[in-house]
Amino acid sequence: MAQNHIGFLMDQQIADCLERLCQKGCLSVRADIQLLEQGKTLPETAGMDRREVQLVLRELKSIMAAYGDTCRV
């Protein structure tokens, strides 16, 4: 088990997925959030069930909330 950014335990698969997504950069993560909200599957979420994808989406939104409307380039 890994911890998310606020200290809760999460499945290692979800933590690894979040790491891969966040490594793509702020703008890509925002685009990925939109795709996930539309019910699309990302390469990073392939093989995950609906609950796991929703956890990834919720965590991505939480992480990106710290950036507000801007992204560092």
Secondary structure, DSSP 8 states (H G I E B T S, - for coil): -EE-TTS-EE-HHHHHHHHHHHHT-HHHHHHHHHHHHTT---GGGTT--HHHHHHHHHHHHHHHHTTTT----
